[in-house]
């Protein structure tokens, strides 16, 4: 029996969209605001890929903690390395100011595949002069004044700089700026001018013309592409992030502090974007275009912090403003698209995309904590956070050309007059309340409890996909090529009055047209309790229990609950080491699963079901499918961590995790069990204060399985289907499958079609079990590294070698009814592999007490085997000459590379 429910409600509270991108952007904003330090005060650590190499070989303090012996340890038992030397500060004049600092400058020589994308991503190391680092500290101890700063990579795409000044325990001003390059590809054949802007026009040098030119056919347009594309030289698509910020802090009193910060991040450049055009969702016509990126994000945060011996209060107000300077992208399309019968549009020379819309976020947050040590060391905490998110982008029409749908003139489908609203008017509010308590009822016993509620409220006004000029429901697709529009005169006459249309009792012409977007919102409650018992001087037991309850609107489960139990054990004196172990279990369940809760947002809800013909459009999904984020799930996790001193100068740490997730109620979707296991080994050897060696190895593997069933698009009332022994369900006129026998018949009617057709099975005309296919993916990742340092008297050496490899295996199984049966694929695609090796070495040669020569080496190589890009470099247009499949692949993907960078730098300290 199908669990499908057909629910009809009132008018849907929906919102418009500039394609689905507008809703996707707001949906991402619906998550709780996660403010990292980099968003509040600037990047917490300024630097680039050269910075670790520049700082690692500073002198160690011979009198610092850990220098008195080769095996001094931290309180947690790990070997301690002596701290770096910080030189004495030099007086500046006679006003009490002192300073110290250093500058390191020189240059790199780079050989090999230095243009490879994987080498250039997130760094800019190339031939020529280079400022490896500049740092300084200036202070007046008597007055408490200070100035400090650092910089590096100046003039390169990964440069950074930061400065702060103020009075200790009084006030402070900080400023920073950094850049980060993100290279997506260096093997892109660019056909357009205007990359990075809102308008891409075909380059005249390619000889290509939009839509293939006058009188073109699919064959002639594709022939032009086959001739032109291989001759286009490779170019780079990258996005550069520039980020800067200011922060002001002031100590108002001994108990109160005020801060204000402003940060701005700019992303500019382009990245590959797949574009499809024409019929069938564009599956036959594909090309990857350069998506223009021109974003600005400004974050403003102000807060007040107050505390005394027992109580602390933090209040913060924040605003985040996102601006996209290219919110609509228009592209001249070299692919041929035939004239549209549905809309009467004769040609499609251009395509248009709505990109991420401008949006604003405002947040007010208050935190309080209060201690009452006289009451079992009780500590109470509370958090209240209110957030409002808005976007009001101007909507765009669904086509660039005049169109006529269903023979009704005057629809103005190429203007915003065809929309029921001209702006998005989207608003989403969130509320968070988090209350906690911790106390110690007895010596050695600690207890914690927490209650948390997070809820989202979708306050976007309702919107209908209805043309107010004609009364037609639906929207044009693929720039007007397709028109899944409801065209019933009685509907049209009521001019978008949905309640009146439903009262007519007229069956819609199709049931699959989206008439509105689905407004999502939810409430999540968490209640948890935890306890820790130190039952011996070196041993501890801990346990926690949590229930998470989520209520959702317009989702398959309207309510789910997940129970989590965790028990742990710590032994700080087990065989001379420390063991930490925990076992976690979780179980997620829901109320009644409705596989299709979206009917009221489809045209199926506009009238009654037909009593004849096909009802395939009323079945939007296999009733046995379970969504991954909602499906019943059982999770178990074992965590182990053990560190010990194998000798006085040798440490070993081993960590491991075994995780398994089962989906007991999922016959389709994520099925069976998903596993993810990992183990890590770390060794640290410090035989002398001048020498240290380390090594590590990490291994991780995972496996998951998924299953689905191909729809046959057939559930015709009154038609008798033959059921065969191999799981196929076919019309009586279809030939018998080879080797199969007839086991029965089935006939869907208006009364039983949900039962007969709604779920996958051996007798379902819509989802026959012979059409099922399954997918299995296995991942394996391995990492190995070894390194160390040694002081040869005045000369110091540091070297590190790392090796990483990732392998992904995919395997498919197909039922005999999958059409066309992809037997050429065998059981799966070739394995995907990536391997990277890197060697870093530094030699420091002190020349004087203030000058040091540094020699650096970075050798890196990578191998990539990705079947997605196999053969593209040699044949970027693999479709048939007829143009039946105009497939154009302009990005040849990542390439194997081998690069060596050698640097020589002089460090001068003062």
Steps between C-alpha positions, in 0.01 A plus 500: 500500500636839409569745780444790264264768626323757286456803721319810384542813702429868461688740282872423507721759665763496228755739359629575151844424376745619239536138403550275802824678591322761709338238720820299525687804624240573767483134601871504570447808716241311703771318691606643837754780463847358563729795562865406475767728638603595149159655446505694827852634535671409178702191426632358825830396342650702218725317258531302181660179375852638558440618856539160675829441320619845601411472870574136583878537518526788741748449784384306803533659843780323686352616830137448414258238629606161373855592413649375823457139387433309182179350629318763700126439482180700514244439778313267262809286449621605156858590417560874527707694249686808615333827397634726230748773582367853510786746475556780746328825418719791395443849645365765261614841618463618858119496533478147633413332169657165409465281189593176336421342167627320195471505124562207269537559128642318202359313206375175352594300198220271382523224242263238370123521449464827691173583321324188632174578679578284803834674546351849474185448709508717815857620442713713271857373494680590180832617366637830623559707810291428807443649844473189716420686817512829687414534868556769759408591857530849645393584854535742784484288816468801727201643314359160403489597133581256221507458122552163328457363152591238245488462121611266224470418130453868414417541132382139460147359495545348847634810673401590854557781749376583847564766762367577846568781744365624829552505874527179701183440705354817353417500132612337179453555126571215258501496121576224252497423130567177312448340161440138405490367142272209412598354164222274368663400173792594278377287209185689400430581133326836524263590213370829643593860560369671810605237753435639845217727379127453455519445123700228321534551124659250263852594394530591136830313477319169556277544195204382704157661469216497750253216438718386210410805285221556244375183334697279739412147598621291790749333267649824359518670841671200654739469206609858564563418864695186409723711277546795735526364853818287465686807369411723796802525734474413866433779749443531874180541696558618854344704777706722726384578851601836647410551863564786738371619831520731800431433866486737796504380860475708816515402864224721646552381856674210669182300434377631164642497148360639175593386150401595145624330184455547128614252234456495125565208269513532123500202265558569135572278200330206328445127542360225273121462490308234308236636261229294334260618233217371285269206554484238775654730756790556263637150544603485136666845483767579759790742530697637796504878512704735723276619784587857595576556869489850647392479864525742791426392857511758778474394865447747783507380860475693826499354848520570869657258747459531876608269778565486871600222733177306446323632194593570140281653230567538128272695269568516128333652195609398151413569140622315190430657161562299182508675163535329163606749235419245229159377606391405145722336238413510128691267269519477123439132434692333213281188525208463262154494656210420269197732486255440780157367412378570854576874499551593135852632565696459176857500635694505825822697449537580870447334836453678828568397859394661826795478738510538878289798611602780736398411854528636854529331837450668840566331832464594866648263755524504879695256718506480878678273747468502879687294759374404844786302653321469832230287331700196389715724280195576285553691176208617286527613138255642252505613138232685304556576132262666252581513128325653203596422139364684200540522124287705266663446162321615188359198320566431133266362235539143386596580141692763302276483193129568443303181549145380450380206708189305412407745226425777753659828395601779736669282761813721501703199616821690424417773753439509874136580430459124458591449867259518789761701693802693379721465809590203719398650837657207678543500877606225736531545877672269746491482880735318732461444875765292675495438877760300689596402853807330645559398860696260716273315747793308653876489486611350171156533339407765243155530343388711203157558347384702201177606330515653154240618251575624149222596263465657159202703385442553129334840469514525123160601358325247280580495131343314208659401171214650303503754217252771608463618139362169374410302811727215390677303773863390477820647362711463190814288518839510328460864393159429357561179309257299713168614644358267769203736538140422598286637217130451584264783398298472820819522706629793297180696545541502878835685472711314757231452768608158620212439741244581229681272254494211747127555550441442126575129532673490160787254451825685415660423164810370677586432862873569504517878460650692792254770599695623803821449695491304823546710818713304745527568873568291807540495878772296668509420874796341677502375856816343639660392824857389567698383800865427576622290793864494608485172690879471532790743492580419138170359371176663391167379368266730308163469336257726313146463371332730251168514317460716192145565379439678171166620366498585131254654262467366145737207549456125474521460876314777680667391824817306579683421818857381542628351824875503567682314775872527562713329764869559549796386705832675571802336660804724548731227622451199275832340418672832542261675265155654478199328350186684394214288369138572421207318346216696341164381378220695333161410361285726281132428444197695382122493495328403171721537195321678214710447186331788317399791727528753217180435304340835582793673330440308175222540249362163618335691785301730266226248429383141544686199370402379154288189466674389182840523338840504665549602863878497480512874564329451835780273623800725553717247679527132582310456826775283648772763446647645822678836507852472642464789747175365647515122468492276804860456602702309761850628568776345710846647553803371687777751579840398637803710584816380671824685555801364682870556547678205343819646643602820673564662164238320287122557491234296323140602448236283334147616421224313329134523418250242376166639383202318355166640386210271416177591320253231612191638324660605169434270207593781261731794558792449738472131585672237709780639710754773451839463665788736563809379683827676573824441690791738561852441633733775622859459618712774655866442582724758670834337576672832576396865537652559156320217322138399454343253257134432439295267286133442440271274303125526453256268327130544433252294307129532443218325319144590411221355287205660324211361301240647269256387234446635152151632432315357200252792473207265472204470735202515265161437654319195367807361328600144586874447534682168481721411798806292408719280715811718451324799664395682184145634467409560135207579276330197343629610160863490614699188411575252777841557666755235417503217752207641702158349561167674552399487867191720499335826403414827674250773411513849659169675560400836650437321829823298525765685296689618811528141620576350157736769367618704797774274640780314330445128475472193283147597385532880468452642147671826611791368705555133404769321697674406174575872454690526827868584504746527789824684559787426736787736575818420689751764604851448632731778611855455626750752630861451606755750620844519654710796599736648749750769587860501614741771606848448358655758724416834337338330200143374536312260274126430478339254259152349456367249249127425460320253276123486454278285280125484454320227305127487424346185354147491359296194411155480339242226459211532253171320478396347164239771445733802516471668161733544327689245704854641545674167462803674347582641842541158649483518877619860526726780389879486532641578842563863583845560648699795622851479639711788628853503638682795649852554634580813700853572615662804661859577590587796723854641489562774760730764350509736797301535820239700306518348151409150387497343156216258435484249214158350425391207286145401408456203269148386423343264255151372444322238292129519423282237339144630465278324247283812471781658295629195315559580132380862519839654428521305172131515408300781667201445265426123512139517375393356163544709187123527461485727802243278667711541814681834501739421783782751547752468783719809530673411828755223459524460877795466738828370362795306639775735612849517643636829636817597681540837673837608641536817704782696656417760765688735728348559842604819679394550861514809717 
